[in-house]
Amino acid sequence: MDTLIFLQHYWWFVISLLGALLVFLLFVQGGQALVRWLAVDEEGRNLVLNATGRKWELTFTTLVTFGGAFFASFPLFYSTSFGGAAYVWTAILFCFVLQAVAYEYRRKPGNVWGTRTFDAFLTINGLLGPFLLGTALSTLFTGAPFTVDRLNLADRGGDGHVVISQWATPWHGLDALANGWNVVLGLAVALLAMTLGCQYAMNCIDDGEVARRARKRMRPLAIGFVLCFVAWLVRLLCAAGYAVDPATGAIVVEPYKYLHNLLAMPYVAAVLLGGVAAVLRSIVSGWRGSRRAVWWGGSGTILTVLALLLCAGWNRTAYYPSLADMQSSLTIGNSSSSLFTLRTMAWVSLFIPFVAIYIGYAWRSIDRRRVTRAELDEREHRY
C-alpha cells in the first residue's frame, strides 16, 4: 500500500477512535440531564453532580482533541463542516461552555444566581449537547449541502482568505434537522448518554436511593435508545452511499454501500456486532442492578461508534457526501493533509498510548472510592 494511502487510513482510524471515546464520555452529559430524576433533595443532586463533575473535563478535552485531529489530518473537512455548518457547531460549543461555567461557579461563595441557575445550564448541556453531536455525526452518512471548488485557490474573498468550500443554504448546518434520520440518531445518542449516565451513577455513587432511581430511569431510556438506534442502523444498511470509482476517481452512487462496506471488511463488521452485543449486555446488567453495567456499556459504545465511523470512511467511501454537488463529496483521499504532515503527526501519535495509560490511571485513582454523602462534607472542592 502507498505510504500516503496508509497514513490517510491510519488517521481516519485515530479520528474514529476519538469520536468513539467522545460518544462514550457523553455519560457525563447524560447524568447531568437526569440529576432531578436521580435525586429527591438538594444534597442528592449535589451527590450526582459531584460524581459527574469529576469527569467533565475528559469530555471537553476529547471534543477539542477530536476537532484538532480533524483539522490537522483532514483540513478540507474542517473548513467545510466546521466553517460551513457554523450554526450547529457554535451551538455545540456554546452548550459545552455552559457546562464549564456551571461546574466552575455552581458552588462558588457569593453566587448571587443560586445553584438552580447553573443546574439549568447543566441540563441544557446534558440534553442538547449529545443530541446535536449525534445529529452532526449522522451527516457523515446522510450528507450536507455544500460545494467544493479547488480551482478557487486563486480566488480570495473580501477578507483576503481563500474560499474553497461554500455552504449551499443559508441555514449553515441547521438544515441537518430537516432530515428525520439525523434527528433519529441525535435522539439515539442523547438516550444512550442518559442510559450510560444511569449506569455510571449506579457504579460510582454509594447511595441506595440514587441507585434505585438510576436503575428505574435507565429502563425506558435504554428501550428508547435501542428502538432509535436499530431503526437508524437498518436504514443505513439499506441506503445508497457515495463511492469512489477506482478507475476514474469520480464519485458515484452505490446502492447498499454501507452494507457492502461491512461485507468487504468483515473485521469492522465483527467490531460492530461485538459493540452492539456489549451495549445490550450492559442494558440487561443494568436492568438487574449490576454496578458493572457501565463497563459493558462503555466498551460497547466505543466499539460500535468506531466501527460505524470506519465504515463511513474506509473502502473508497465518501465520508461526507455533498447533497449540492456529488463530485464535491469528501473522501479521506481528496481531503487529507500532505504526506509530510500526516507522517509527522504519525510520529507524534505514538505518544497516544502513554496518554491513554495516564488517563486510565487517573480514572482509577478518582473512582477508587465511591461518592457518598459523608464524603461531600469532607471534600474541600465541591461542584
Contacts in CASP RR format, 6 or more apart in sequence:
PFRMAT RR
TARGET T0000
AUTHOR 0000-0000-0000
METHOD contacts of the structure
MODEL  1
MDTLIFLQHYWWFVISLLGALLVFLLFVQGGQALVRWLAVDEEGRNLVLN
ATGRKWELTFTTLVTFGGAFFASFPLFYSTSFGGAAYVWTAILFCFVLQA
VAYEYRRKPGNVWGTRTFDAFLTINGLLGPFLLGTALSTLFTGAPFTVDR
LNLADRGGDGHVVISQWATPWHGLDALANGWNVVLGLAVALLAMTLGCQY
AMNCIDDGEVARRARKRMRPLAIGFVLCFVAWLVRLLCAAGYAVDPATGA
IVVEPYKYLHNLLAMPYVAAVLLGGVAAVLRSIVSGWRGSRRAVWWGGSG
TILTVLALLLCAGWNRTAYYPSLADMQSSLTIGNSSSSLFTLRTMAWVSL
FIPFVAIYIGYAWRSIDRRRVTRAELDEREHRY
3 339 0 8 1.000
3 343 0 8 1.000
4 336 0 8 1.000
4 339 0 8 1.000
4 342 0 8 1.000
5 333 0 8 1.000
7 336 0 8 1.000
7 339 0 8 1.000
7 342 0 8 1.000
7 343 0 8 1.000
7 346 0 8 1.000
8 332 0 8 1.000
8 333 0 8 1.000
8 336 0 8 1.000
8 342 0 8 1.000
9 314 0 8 1.000
9 332 0 8 1.000
10 342 0 8 1.000
10 346 0 8 1.000
11 69 0 8 1.000
11 73 0 8 1.000
11 74 0 8 1.000
11 332 0 8 1.000
11 336 0 8 1.000
11 342 0 8 1.000
11 345 0 8 1.000
11 346 0 8 1.000
12 73 0 8 1.000
12 74 0 8 1.000
12 309 0 8 1.000
12 310 0 8 1.000
12 313 0 8 1.000
12 314 0 8 1.000
12 319 0 8 1.000
12 332 0 8 1.000
13 310 0 8 1.000
14 69 0 8 1.000
14 73 0 8 1.000
14 349 0 8 1.000
14 352 0 8 1.000
15 66 0 8 1.000
15 69 0 8 1.000
15 70 0 8 1.000
15 73 0 8 1.000
15 74 0 8 1.000
15 309 0 8 1.000
16 305 0 8 1.000
16 306 0 8 1.000
16 309 0 8 1.000
16 310 0 8 1.000
17 302 0 8 1.000
17 306 0 8 1.000
18 62 0 8 1.000
18 65 0 8 1.000
18 66 0 8 1.000
18 69 0 8 1.000
19 62 0 8 1.000
19 66 0 8 1.000
19 305 0 8 1.000
19 306 0 8 1.000
19 309 0 8 1.000
20 301 0 8 1.000
20 302 0 8 1.000
20 303 0 8 1.000
20 304 0 8 1.000
20 305 0 8 1.000
20 306 0 8 1.000
20 309 0 8 1.000
21 62 0 8 1.000
21 302 0 8 1.000
22 59 0 8 1.000
22 62 0 8 1.000
22 63 0 8 1.000
22 66 0 8 1.000
22 133 0 8 1.000
23 133 0 8 1.000
23 137 0 8 1.000
23 189 0 8 1.000
23 192 0 8 1.000
23 301 0 8 1.000
23 302 0 8 1.000
23 305 0 8 1.000
24 196 0 8 1.000
24 298 0 8 1.000
24 301 0 8 1.000
24 302 0 8 1.000
24 305 0 8 1.000
25 55 0 8 1.000
25 58 0 8 1.000
25 59 0 8 1.000
25 62 0 8 1.000
26 59 0 8 1.000
26 129 0 8 1.000
26 130 0 8 1.000
26 133 0 8 1.000
26 189 0 8 1.000
26 192 0 8 1.000
26 193 0 8 1.000
26 196 0 8 1.000
27 52 0 8 1.000
27 55 0 8 1.000
27 193 0 8 1.000
27 196 0 8 1.000
27 197 0 8 1.000
27 199 0 8 1.000
27 200 0 8 1.000
27 294 0 8 1.000
27 298 0 8 1.000
28 52 0 8 1.000
28 53 0 8 1.000
28 55 0 8 1.000
28 56 0 8 1.000
28 58 0 8 1.000
28 59 0 8 1.000
28 197 0 8 1.000
29 59 0 8 1.000
29 99 0 8 1.000
29 125 0 8 1.000
29 126 0 8 1.000
29 127 0 8 1.000
29 129 0 8 1.000
29 130 0 8 1.000
29 193 0 8 1.000
30 52 0 8 1.000
30 126 0 8 1.000
30 130 0 8 1.000
30 190 0 8 1.000
30 193 0 8 1.000
30 194 0 8 1.000
30 196 0 8 1.000
30 197 0 8 1.000
31 38 0 8 1.000
31 48 0 8 1.000
31 52 0 8 1.000
31 126 0 8 1.000
31 193 0 8 1.000
31 194 0 8 1.000
31 197 0 8 1.000
31 198 0 8 1.000
31 200 0 8 1.000
31 201 0 8 1.000
32 49 0 8 1.000
32 52 0 8 1.000
32 99 0 8 1.000
32 122 0 8 1.000
32 123 0 8 1.000
32 125 0 8 1.000
32 126 0 8 1.000
33 123 0 8 1.000
33 126 0 8 1.000
33 127 0 8 1.000
33 190 0 8 1.000
33 193 0 8 1.000
33 194 0 8 1.000
34 48 0 8 1.000
34 194 0 8 1.000
34 197 0 8 1.000
34 198 0 8 1.000
34 214 0 8 1.000
34 217 0 8 1.000
35 45 0 8 1.000
35 48 0 8 1.000
35 49 0 8 1.000
35 119 0 8 1.000
35 122 0 8 1.000
35 123 0 8 1.000
36 45 0 8 1.000
36 119 0 8 1.000
36 123 0 8 1.000
37 213 0 8 1.000
37 217 0 8 1.000
38 44 0 8 1.000
38 48 0 8 1.000
38 198 0 8 1.000
38 201 0 8 1.000
38 210 0 8 1.000
38 213 0 8 1.000
38 214 0 8 1.000
38 217 0 8 1.000
39 45 0 8 1.000
39 47 0 8 1.000
39 48 0 8 1.000
39 209 0 8 1.000
39 210 0 8 1.000
39 213 0 8 1.000
40 209 0 8 1.000
40 213 0 8 1.000
42 115 0 8 1.000
43 373 0 8 1.000
43 376 0 8 1.000
44 207 0 8 1.000
44 210 0 8 1.000
44 373 0 8 1.000
45 119 0 8 1.000
46 107 0 8 1.000
46 376 0 8 1.000
46 382 0 8 1.000
46 383 0 8 1.000
47 205 0 8 1.000
47 207 0 8 1.000
47 210 0 8 1.000
47 371 0 8 1.000
47 372 0 8 1.000
47 373 0 8 1.000
47 376 0 8 1.000
48 201 0 8 1.000
48 205 0 8 1.000
48 210 0 8 1.000
49 103 0 8 1.000
49 106 0 8 1.000
49 119 0 8 1.000
49 122 0 8 1.000
49 383 0 8 1.000
50 371 0 8 1.000
50 376 0 8 1.000
50 379 0 8 1.000
50 382 0 8 1.000
50 383 0 8 1.000
51 200 0 8 1.000
51 201 0 8 1.000
51 204 0 8 1.000
51 205 0 8 1.000
51 371 0 8 1.000
52 197 0 8 1.000
52 200 0 8 1.000
53 103 0 8 1.000
53 383 0 8 1.000
54 366 0 8 1.000
54 367 0 8 1.000
55 363 0 8 1.000
55 366 0 8 1.000
56 99 0 8 1.000
56 100 0 8 1.000
56 103 0 8 1.000
58 359 0 8 1.000
59 96 0 8 1.000
60 96 0 8 1.000
60 99 0 8 1.000
60 100 0 8 1.000
63 96 0 8 1.000
67 78 0 8 1.000
67 82 0 8 1.000
68 78 0 8 1.000
70 77 0 8 1.000
70 78 0 8 1.000
70 82 0 8 1.000
71 78 0 8 1.000
71 82 0 8 1.000
72 337 0 8 1.000
72 341 0 8 1.000
72 345 0 8 1.000
73 336 0 8 1.000
73 337 0 8 1.000
73 341 0 8 1.000
73 342 0 8 1.000
73 345 0 8 1.000
74 330 0 8 1.000
74 332 0 8 1.000
74 335 0 8 1.000
74 336 0 8 1.000
74 337 0 8 1.000
75 335 0 8 1.000
75 337 0 8 1.000
76 148 0 8 1.000
76 164 0 8 1.000
76 165 0 8 1.000
76 330 0 8 1.000
76 334 0 8 1.000
76 335 0 8 1.000
76 336 0 8 1.000
77 319 0 8 1.000
77 320 0 8 1.000
77 330 0 8 1.000
77 335 0 8 1.000
79 164 0 8 1.000
79 165 0 8 1.000
80 146 0 8 1.000
80 148 0 8 1.000
80 165 0 8 1.000
80 320 0 8 1.000
80 330 0 8 1.000
80 335 0 8 1.000
81 89 0 8 1.000
81 136 0 8 1.000
81 139 0 8 1.000
81 144 0 8 1.000
81 146 0 8 1.000
81 320 0 8 1.000
82 89 0 8 1.000
83 89 0 8 1.000
83 165 0 8 1.000
83 167 0 8 1.000
84 146 0 8 1.000
84 165 0 8 1.000
84 166 0 8 1.000
84 167 0 8 1.000
84 172 0 8 1.000
84 173 0 8 1.000
85 136 0 8 1.000
85 139 0 8 1.000
85 144 0 8 1.000
85 167 0 8 1.000
85 172 0 8 1.000
85 173 0 8 1.000
85 176 0 8 1.000
86 172 0 8 1.000
86 173 0 8 1.000
87 171 0 8 1.000
87 172 0 8 1.000
87 173 0 8 1.000
87 174 0 8 1.000
88 132 0 8 1.000
88 135 0 8 1.000
88 136 0 8 1.000
88 172 0 8 1.000
88 173 0 8 1.000
88 174 0 8 1.000
88 176 0 8 1.000
89 136 0 8 1.000
91 128 0 8 1.000
91 132 0 8 1.000
92 129 0 8 1.000
92 132 0 8 1.000
92 133 0 8 1.000
92 136 0 8 1.000
95 124 0 8 1.000
95 125 0 8 1.000
95 126 0 8 1.000
95 128 0 8 1.000
95 129 0 8 1.000
95 132 0 8 1.000
96 125 0 8 1.000
96 129 0 8 1.000
98 121 0 8 1.000
98 122 0 8 1.000
98 124 0 8 1.000
98 125 0 8 1.000
99 121 0 8 1.000
99 122 0 8 1.000
99 125 0 8 1.000
99 126 0 8 1.000
101 118 0 8 1.000
101 121 0 8 1.000
102 118 0 8 1.000
102 119 0 8 1.000
102 121 0 8 1.000
102 122 0 8 1.000
102 125 0 8 1.000
103 118 0 8 1.000
103 122 0 8 1.000
103 383 0 8 1.000
105 111 0 8 1.000
105 118 0 8 1.000
106 115 0 8 1.000
106 118 0 8 1.000
106 119 0 8 1.000
106 122 0 8 1.000
106 383 0 8 1.000
107 115 0 8 1.000
107 382 0 8 1.000
107 383 0 8 1.000
111 118 0 8 1.000
126 193 0 8 1.000
127 190 0 8 1.000
129 190 0 8 1.000
130 186 0 8 1.000
130 189 0 8 1.000
130 190 0 8 1.000
130 192 0 8 1.000
130 193 0 8 1.000
131 186 0 8 1.000
131 187 0 8 1.000
131 189 0 8 1.000
131 190 0 8 1.000
132 186 0 8 1.000
133 186 0 8 1.000
133 189 0 8 1.000
134 182 0 8 1.000
134 185 0 8 1.000
134 186 0 8 1.000
134 188 0 8 1.000
134 189 0 8 1.000
134 190 0 8 1.000
135 176 0 8 1.000
135 177 0 8 1.000
135 182 0 8 1.000
135 183 0 8 1.000
135 185 0 8 1.000
135 186 0 8 1.000
136 176 0 8 1.000
137 185 0 8 1.000
137 186 0 8 1.000
137 189 0 8 1.000
138 176 0 8 1.000
138 179 0 8 1.000
138 181 0 8 1.000
138 182 0 8 1.000
138 184 0 8 1.000
138 185 0 8 1.000
138 186 0 8 1.000
138 232 0 8 1.000
139 176 0 8 1.000
139 179 0 8 1.000
139 182 0 8 1.000
139 320 0 8 1.000
140 309 0 8 1.000
140 312 0 8 1.000
140 319 0 8 1.000
140 320 0 8 1.000
141 236 0 8 1.000
141 239 0 8 1.000
141 241 0 8 1.000
141 258 0 8 1.000
141 312 0 8 1.000
141 321 0 8 1.000
142 176 0 8 1.000
142 179 0 8 1.000
142 181 0 8 1.000
142 182 0 8 1.000
142 321 0 8 1.000
143 320 0 8 1.000
143 321 0 8 1.000
143 322 0 8 1.000
143 323 0 8 1.000
144 173 0 8 1.000
144 175 0 8 1.000
144 176 0 8 1.000
144 320 0 8 1.000
144 321 0 8 1.000
144 322 0 8 1.000
144 323 0 8 1.000
145 167 0 8 1.000
145 168 0 8 1.000
145 169 0 8 1.000
145 175 0 8 1.000
145 322 0 8 1.000
145 323 0 8 1.000
145 324 0 8 1.000
146 165 0 8 1.000
146 166 0 8 1.000
146 167 0 8 1.000
146 168 0 8 1.000
146 322 0 8 1.000
146 323 0 8 1.000
146 324 0 8 1.000
146 328 0 8 1.000
147 165 0 8 1.000
147 166 0 8 1.000
147 168 0 8 1.000
147 322 0 8 1.000
147 324 0 8 1.000
147 325 0 8 1.000
147 328 0 8 1.000
148 164 0 8 1.000
148 165 0 8 1.000
148 322 0 8 1.000
148 325 0 8 1.000
148 328 0 8 1.000
148 330 0 8 1.000
149 164 0 8 1.000
149 166 0 8 1.000
149 328 0 8 1.000
150 164 0 8 1.000
152 162 0 8 1.000
152 163 0 8 1.000
152 164 0 8 1.000
153 162 0 8 1.000
153 164 0 8 1.000
155 162 0 8 1.000
155 163 0 8 1.000
156 162 0 8 1.000
156 163 0 8 1.000
157 163 0 8 1.000
167 173 0 8 1.000
168 323 0 8 1.000
168 324 0 8 1.000
169 175 0 8 1.000
176 182 0 8 1.000
177 183 0 8 1.000
181 232 0 8 1.000
181 235 0 8 1.000
184 228 0 8 1.000
184 231 0 8 1.000
184 232 0 8 1.000
185 228 0 8 1.000
185 229 0 8 1.000
185 232 0 8 1.000
186 228 0 8 1.000
187 228 0 8 1.000
188 225 0 8 1.000
188 228 0 8 1.000
188 229 0 8 1.000
188 232 0 8 1.000
191 221 0 8 1.000
191 222 0 8 1.000
191 224 0 8 1.000
191 225 0 8 1.000
191 228 0 8 1.000
192 225 0 8 1.000
192 229 0 8 1.000
192 279 0 8 1.000
192 301 0 8 1.000
194 217 0 8 1.000
194 221 0 8 1.000
195 218 0 8 1.000
195 221 0 8 1.000
195 222 0 8 1.000
195 225 0 8 1.000
195 283 0 8 1.000
196 294 0 8 1.000
196 297 0 8 1.000
196 298 0 8 1.000
196 301 0 8 1.000
197 214 0 8 1.000
197 294 0 8 1.000
198 214 0 8 1.000
198 215 0 8 1.000
198 217 0 8 1.000
198 218 0 8 1.000
198 221 0 8 1.000
198 286 0 8 1.000
199 214 0 8 1.000
199 218 0 8 1.000
199 282 0 8 1.000
199 286 0 8 1.000
199 293 0 8 1.000
199 294 0 8 1.000
199 297 0 8 1.000
200 294 0 8 1.000
201 210 0 8 1.000
201 211 0 8 1.000
201 214 0 8 1.000
202 211 0 8 1.000
202 214 0 8 1.000
202 215 0 8 1.000
202 218 0 8 1.000
202 286 0 8 1.000
202 289 0 8 1.000
202 290 0 8 1.000
202 291 0 8 1.000
202 293 0 8 1.000
202 294 0 8 1.000
203 291 0 8 1.000
203 292 0 8 1.000
203 293 0 8 1.000
203 294 0 8 1.000
203 295 0 8 1.000
203 367 0 8 1.000
204 367 0 8 1.000
204 370 0 8 1.000
204 371 0 8 1.000
205 211 0 8 1.000
205 214 0 8 1.000
205 370 0 8 1.000
205 371 0 8 1.000
205 372 0 8 1.000
206 370 0 8 1.000
206 371 0 8 1.000
206 372 0 8 1.000
207 371 0 8 1.000
207 372 0 8 1.000
207 373 0 8 1.000
211 289 0 8 1.000
215 286 0 8 1.000
215 287 0 8 1.000
215 289 0 8 1.000
218 283 0 8 1.000
218 286 0 8 1.000
218 287 0 8 1.000
219 287 0 8 1.000
222 283 0 8 1.000
222 287 0 8 1.000
226 280 0 8 1.000
226 283 0 8 1.000
236 258 0 8 1.000
237 256 0 8 1.000
237 258 0 8 1.000
237 259 0 8 1.000
237 262 0 8 1.000
238 256 0 8 1.000
238 259 0 8 1.000
239 256 0 8 1.000
239 257 0 8 1.000
239 258 0 8 1.000
240 253 0 8 1.000
240 254 0 8 1.000
240 255 0 8 1.000
240 256 0 8 1.000
240 257 0 8 1.000
241 253 0 8 1.000
241 254 0 8 1.000
241 255 0 8 1.000
241 257 0 8 1.000
241 258 0 8 1.000
241 317 0 8 1.000
241 318 0 8 1.000
241 321 0 8 1.000
242 251 0 8 1.000
242 252 0 8 1.000
242 253 0 8 1.000
242 254 0 8 1.000
242 257 0 8 1.000
242 317 0 8 1.000
242 318 0 8 1.000
242 321 0 8 1.000
242 326 0 8 1.000
242 329 0 8 1.000
243 251 0 8 1.000
243 252 0 8 1.000
243 253 0 8 1.000
243 254 0 8 1.000
243 257 0 8 1.000
243 316 0 8 1.000
243 317 0 8 1.000
243 318 0 8 1.000
244 250 0 8 1.000
244 251 0 8 1.000
244 252 0 8 1.000
244 316 0 8 1.000
244 317 0 8 1.000
244 318 0 8 1.000
244 331 0 8 1.000
245 251 0 8 1.000
245 252 0 8 1.000
246 316 0 8 1.000
250 327 0 8 1.000
251 318 0 8 1.000
251 326 0 8 1.000
251 327 0 8 1.000
251 329 0 8 1.000
251 331 0 8 1.000
253 326 0 8 1.000
254 260 0 8 1.000
257 317 0 8 1.000
258 311 0 8 1.000
258 312 0 8 1.000
258 317 0 8 1.000
260 315 0 8 1.000
261 268 0 8 1.000
261 311 0 8 1.000
261 314 0 8 1.000
261 315 0 8 1.000
261 317 0 8 1.000
262 268 0 8 1.000
262 269 0 8 1.000
262 272 0 8 1.000
262 311 0 8 1.000
263 269 0 8 1.000
264 315 0 8 1.000
265 310 0 8 1.000
265 311 0 8 1.000
265 314 0 8 1.000
265 315 0 8 1.000
268 307 0 8 1.000
268 310 0 8 1.000
268 311 0 8 1.000
268 314 0 8 1.000
269 307 0 8 1.000
271 303 0 8 1.000
271 306 0 8 1.000
271 307 0 8 1.000
271 310 0 8 1.000
272 303 0 8 1.000
272 304 0 8 1.000
272 307 0 8 1.000
272 308 0 8 1.000
272 311 0 8 1.000
274 300 0 8 1.000
274 303 0 8 1.000
274 304 0 8 1.000
275 299 0 8 1.000
275 300 0 8 1.000
275 301 0 8 1.000
275 302 0 8 1.000
275 303 0 8 1.000
275 304 0 8 1.000
275 307 0 8 1.000
276 300 0 8 1.000
276 304 0 8 1.000
277 300 0 8 1.000
278 296 0 8 1.000
278 297 0 8 1.000
278 298 0 8 1.000
278 299 0 8 1.000
278 300 0 8 1.000
278 303 0 8 1.000
279 296 0 8 1.000
279 297 0 8 1.000
279 298 0 8 1.000
279 300 0 8 1.000
279 301 0 8 1.000
279 304 0 8 1.000
281 296 0 8 1.000
281 297 0 8 1.000
282 293 0 8 1.000
282 294 0 8 1.000
282 295 0 8 1.000
282 296 0 8 1.000
282 297 0 8 1.000
282 298 0 8 1.000
282 300 0 8 1.000
283 293 0 8 1.000
283 297 0 8 1.000
285 292 0 8 1.000
285 293 0 8 1.000
285 296 0 8 1.000
286 293 0 8 1.000
311 317 0 8 1.000
312 319 0 8 1.000
313 319 0 8 1.000
313 331 0 8 1.000
313 332 0 8 1.000
314 332 0 8 1.000
316 331 0 8 1.000
317 331 0 8 1.000
318 329 0 8 1.000
318 330 0 8 1.000
318 331 0 8 1.000
319 330 0 8 1.000
319 331 0 8 1.000
319 332 0 8 1.000
320 329 0 8 1.000
320 330 0 8 1.000
320 335 0 8 1.000
321 329 0 8 1.000
322 328 0 8 1.000
322 329 0 8 1.000
322 330 0 8 1.000
336 342 0 8 1.000
337 345 0 8 1.000
369 375 0 8 1.000
376 382 0 8 1.000
END
